[in-house]
Amino acid sequence: MATNSLDPDMVSELLLGMRLVGIDYRRIELSPPFAVSFGEGDPRAKFVFVARGRIALRSPGGEEHEMAAGDAALLPRGGLHRIASDPKLDRACRDLGTYDKAELCPMVSEIRDCDEATCPAEARTVLFSACMDFELGSMHPLIALMPAVMRVGTLVDRYPEILPMLEAMEREAKSARAGYAGILSRLADVVAACIVRGWVECGCGDATGWIAALRDPKLGRVLVALHRDPGRNWTVAELASTMGASRSVFAERFLEVTGVTPVRYLTEMRMRLAVDWIARDRMPIETAALKLGYASQAAFSRAFKRVTGHPPGRATGQAARVA
């Protein structure tokens, strides 16, 4: 196996629990010159698609990405980003949230700030953006390893099936035909998921840590086993057997590649799942504890607080506030 690629079965395991769903979409039409900012203080993933014109997208780290019509980008960790009609434009950014918006349908709105007298329709920039609920379940560390900006253009040659979806998005965003808002939102969800899948299938770029474990066929089998059955009462001996090594060799290799012990890895993975189940899916705490292999709710609560820094009841409160 090449060192920069992952086993297809392991890729499937990575993506099996992925939840990437848009929760707020916007069609944006602006007259150049403009400079807007979005995402400040919001760690949720963002998606940006250019239907007409050109923009310069600046990430929180200051990297500039020039994008033309038909280009899309996923911003997996959100945060403050800047979009300008020209990368050399030197003007204060306006927060995108301060623009007036009109609701097109549930979860989809439109922002138009155009000079009708001096800027014809074909000279305006048309964008489609989305705020996304991005969860990878037990594979949540993958998000931290992703680039701040993931461009779809790098995947078109490898995955030509993305191109017709981008072309459809471009047509829908520019024409504003009946029902276009709903079609755009669904296409955005699929394209964003394809960007993630492409990055994983290409070996996750320069990502290290447990990605290196997945690139190791023997260690990869261990991680897949853990993620398939997180509630099992795993022992180091069982995991070593899965790898085909002695306990000492396995433990040393696991720590060397992932940076944590097998027990710590399993505990942290379980608690990430617990947070999702309790806060997002409103699963009762006792149900989550049993599902993750804890004989008592007290033992589960201690492990939860040790990993997350707070008791599981706080996650229940987060679910109540979202409702």
matplotlib code that plots the C-alpha trace (Angstrom):
import matplotlib.pyplot as plt

x = [0.0, 1.3, 2.2, -0.1, -3.2, -5.8, -7.5, -10.9, -12.6, -11.0, -12.3, -15.8, -15.4, -14.3, -17.3, -19.9, -20.9, -20.4, -23.2, -22.9, -26.2, -26.8, -28.8, -28.7, -28.3, -28.0, -28.0, -25.9, -25.8, -23.4, -22.2, -18.4, -16.4, -17.2, -15.6, -17.6, -16.8, -18.6, -18.3, -16.7, -17.0, -18.8, -16.9, -19.5, -18.4, -19.1, -19.6, -19.1, -19.9, -19.3, -22.0, -21.0, -17.9, -14.7, -13.8, -10.8, -11.5, -9.3, -9.0, -8.6, -4.9, -4.6, -4.3, -5.8, -7.8, -9.0, -12.2, -14.0, -17.5, -18.1, -15.7, -16.6, -14.9, -15.6, -14.4, -14.5, -13.8, -15.6, -14.2, -13.8, -13.4, -13.3, -14.7, -13.7, -14.3, -10.6, -7.7, -6.1, -9.2, -8.3, -11.5, -13.1, -15.2, -18.9, -20.3, -22.5, -25.0, -25.8, -27.3, -31.1, -32.2, -35.4, -36.6, -36.9, -38.0, -37.4, -33.6, -32.8, -32.6, -31.3, -29.1, -29.0, -26.9, -26.8, -26.5, -29.3, -28.5, -24.8, -24.2, -26.1, -27.0, -24.2, -21.6, -22.8, -21.2, -23.5, -22.6, -24.3, -23.2, -24.2, -23.6, -23.3, -23.7, -20.6, -20.1, -17.9, -19.0, -16.1, -13.8, -14.2, -10.4, -10.4, -11.9, -8.9, -6.5, -8.3, -7.0, -8.8, -10.1, -10.8, -11.2, -13.3, -11.2, -8.4, -10.8, -12.5, -9.9, -10.0, -13.8, -15.4, -18.9, -18.6, -18.5, -22.2, -23.3, -21.2, -22.7, -26.2, -25.5, -24.3, -27.4, -29.7, -28.0, -28.0, -31.4, -33.4, -36.1, -39.0, -37.8, -34.1, -33.4, -34.2, -32.3, -29.3, -29.3, -29.4, -26.6, -24.5, -24.8, -23.7, -20.8, -19.5, -19.6, -17.7, -15.0, -14.6, -14.6, -12.1, -9.7, -9.9, -9.5, -6.5, -4.8, -5.8, -3.1, -0.2, -2.3, -0.4, -1.4, -4.0, -4.2, -0.7, -2.3, -4.9, -2.2, -0.6, -2.6, -2.1, -2.8, -5.6, -7.4, -7.3, -8.8, -11.6, -12.4, -12.6, -14.8, -17.1, -17.7, -16.9, -19.0, -17.1, -15.0, -11.8, -8.5, -5.0, -4.5, -7.5, -6.3, -2.8, -4.2, -6.2, -2.9, -1.1, 1.6, 2.5, 0.9, 4.2, 4.9, 1.3, 1.1, 4.4, 3.5, 0.0, 1.4, 4.2, 1.7, -1.4, 0.3, -2.0, -2.4, -5.1, -7.2, -7.0, -7.9, -11.0, -12.2, -11.9, -13.6, -16.5, -16.9, -17.1, -19.8, -21.6, -21.5, -23.2, -25.8, -26.7, -26.6, -27.6, -29.8, -31.1, -30.3, -30.7, -27.5, -28.0, -28.7, -25.5, -23.6, -24.8, -24.3, -20.7, -20.0, -20.2, -21.7, -23.0, -23.9, -21.6, -18.5, -19.6, -20.1, -16.6, -15.0, -17.1, -16.0, -12.4, -12.3, -14.6, -14.1, -17.8, -20.6, -22.8, -25.8, -24.3, -24.6, -28.3, -28.7, -27.1, -29.7, -32.5, -31.2, -31.1, -34.7]
y = [0.0, 3.5, 5.6, 8.4, 6.4, 4.7, 1.3, 1.7, -0.3, 2.1, 5.1, 3.6, 3.3, 6.9, 8.2, 5.8, 8.1, 11.4, 13.9, 17.0, 18.8, 22.4, 24.4, 27.9, 28.7, 32.1, 33.2, 36.4, 38.9, 41.8, 44.7, 45.0, 46.4, 44.7, 43.1, 41.1, 39.0, 36.0, 33.3, 35.2, 33.2, 30.4, 27.1, 25.4, 24.4, 26.8, 26.2, 28.8, 28.4, 31.1, 31.1, 34.3, 36.6, 36.1, 36.5, 36.3, 34.2, 34.8, 32.2, 33.0, 32.3, 34.9, 32.6, 34.0, 31.8, 33.2, 31.6, 31.9, 31.0, 27.2, 26.9, 25.8, 25.5, 23.9, 25.6, 22.7, 24.6, 27.8, 30.9, 34.4, 34.5, 37.4, 37.6, 40.4, 41.2, 41.8, 40.4, 43.9, 45.7, 47.7, 48.5, 47.6, 44.4, 44.5, 41.7, 39.6, 39.3, 43.0, 42.8, 42.7, 39.3, 37.9, 34.4, 32.2, 29.1, 27.5, 27.7, 29.5, 33.3, 35.8, 38.9, 41.4, 44.6, 45.8, 49.1, 48.6, 51.8, 51.3, 47.5, 45.3, 41.8, 40.1, 42.3, 41.3, 38.6, 35.7, 33.4, 30.6, 29.9, 27.5, 27.0, 23.3, 20.9, 18.8, 15.8, 12.8, 10.9, 8.9, 10.2, 13.8, 14.4, 14.3, 17.8, 19.3, 17.7, 19.2, 22.3, 25.6, 25.8, 22.8, 23.6, 21.5, 22.4, 20.1, 17.1, 17.6, 15.7, 12.8, 12.8, 14.1, 13.3, 16.5, 18.7, 18.2, 19.1, 22.3, 23.2, 22.6, 24.8, 27.5, 27.4, 27.3, 30.1, 32.4, 31.7, 31.7, 29.4, 28.1, 25.8, 26.7, 27.4, 23.8, 22.3, 24.4, 23.5, 19.7, 20.1, 22.0, 19.2, 16.6, 18.6, 19.4, 15.7, 14.9, 17.3, 15.5, 12.1, 13.2, 14.5, 11.3, 9.0, 11.0, 10.2, 13.2, 15.4, 15.9, 14.9, 12.8, 11.3, 8.6, 9.0, 7.4, 4.5, 4.1, 4.1, 1.2, -1.9, -3.7, -0.7, 0.3, -3.0, -2.2, 1.3, -0.1, -2.7, -0.1, 2.2, -0.7, -1.8, 1.1, -0.5, -3.8, -4.4, -4.4, -5.6, -4.8, -8.5, -8.6, -5.5, -6.8, -10.1, -8.0, -6.4, -9.7, -8.6, -9.1, -6.8, -4.9, -4.4, -3.4, -0.9, 0.7, 1.0, 2.4, 5.1, 5.9, 6.6, 8.0, 9.8, 8.1, 4.7, 2.3, 2.8, 6.5, 6.4, 4.2, 6.4, 9.6, 8.1, 6.9, 10.3, 12.0, 9.6, 10.3, 14.0, 13.6, 11.1, 13.1, 16.7, 16.1, 13.0, 13.6, 10.1, 9.5, 9.5, 6.0, 4.6, 6.2, 4.7, 1.2, 1.4, 2.4, -0.5, 1.1, -1.0, 2.0, 5.5, 6.7, 5.1, 6.7, 10.1, 10.0, 9.1, 11.8, 14.5, 13.4, 13.7, 16.7, 18.6, 18.7, 16.2, 14.7, 16.6, 19.7, 18.1, 17.4, 21.1, 22.0, 19.8, 21.6, 25.0, 24.0, 22.8]
z = [0.0, -0.9, 2.1, 0.9, 0.5, 2.7, 2.3, 0.7, 3.5, 6.1, 4.1, 4.3, 8.1, 8.3, 6.4, 7.7, 10.6, 8.8, 9.3, 7.1, 6.8, 5.9, 8.4, 7.0, 3.3, 1.5, -2.1, -2.2, -5.0, -4.7, -6.9, -7.0, -5.3, -2.0, 1.0, 3.5, 6.5, 8.0, 10.6, 13.4, 16.6, 14.8, 14.6, 12.4, 8.9, 6.0, 2.3, -0.4, -4.1, -6.8, -9.4, -11.2, -11.0, -9.1, -5.4, -3.1, -0.1, 2.9, 5.7, 9.4, 8.9, 6.2, 3.2, 0.0, -2.3, -5.6, -6.8, -10.2, -11.3, -10.8, -7.9, -4.4, -1.1, 2.3, 5.4, 7.9, 11.1, 10.3, 11.9, 10.6, 6.8, 4.3, 0.8, -1.5, -5.1, -5.6, -3.4, -3.6, -2.4, 0.7, 2.6, 5.8, 5.7, 6.3, 8.4, 6.2, 9.0, 8.9, 5.4, 5.0, 3.8, 2.3, 3.0, -0.1, 1.7, 5.1, 5.9, 2.6, 2.4, -0.1, 0.3, -2.5, -2.4, -5.9, -7.7, -10.2, -12.1, -12.7, -12.4, -14.8, -13.7, -15.6, -13.8, -10.3, -8.2, -7.3, -4.4, -2.6, 1.0, 3.7, 7.4, 8.1, 11.0, 10.4, 12.6, 12.1, 15.2, 16.6, 13.9, 15.0, 15.2, 11.4, 11.4, 13.2, 10.6, 7.6, 5.8, 6.8, 3.2, 1.1, -2.6, -4.9, -7.9, -6.8, -7.0, -10.4, -12.4, -10.0, -9.5, -12.7, -11.4, -9.3, -12.4, -13.4, -9.9, -9.9, -13.3, -12.0, -9.0, -11.3, -13.4, -10.4, -8.6, -11.6, -13.0, -9.8, -11.3, -9.3, -6.6, -7.1, -3.4, -2.3, -5.2, -4.5, -0.8, -1.6, -4.2, -1.7, 0.9, -1.7, -3.1, 0.5, 1.3, -1.9, -0.9, 2.4, 0.8, -1.8, 0.8, 2.8, -0.3, -1.3, 1.9, 4.0, 2.6, 5.0, 8.1, 10.7, 14.0, 13.8, 10.0, 10.0, 11.9, 9.2, 6.6, 8.6, 7.5, 10.8, 13.1, 10.7, 11.5, 15.2, 14.7, 12.5, 15.1, 17.8, 15.8, 14.7, 18.3, 20.8, 23.5, 23.7, 26.8, 24.8, 26.4, 25.2, 24.5, 22.2, 20.3, 20.0, 18.6, 16.0, 15.0, 15.0, 17.5, 21.1, 23.8, 24.3, 20.6, 20.0, 22.9, 21.9, 18.3, 19.0, 21.4, 18.9, 16.0, 17.7, 20.6, 23.2, 24.8, 23.4, 26.6, 26.4, 22.7, 23.3, 26.2, 24.3, 21.3, 23.5, 25.0, 21.6, 20.7, 24.0, 23.4, 20.0, 21.3, 24.3, 23.0, 19.3, 19.5, 23.0, 24.1, 27.9, 29.8, 31.1, 27.6, 26.3, 29.2, 28.6, 24.8, 25.4, 27.7, 31.2, 33.9, 35.8, 35.1, 37.8, 36.1, 32.8, 34.4, 35.9, 32.5, 30.8, 33.2, 33.0, 29.2, 28.6, 31.8, 32.7, 33.7, 31.0, 32.4, 30.7, 27.3, 28.1, 28.9, 25.5, 23.8, 25.7, 24.7, 21.0, 21.0]

ax = plt.figure().add_subplot(projection="3d")
ax.plot(x, y, z, "-o")
ax.set_aspect("equal")
plt.show()
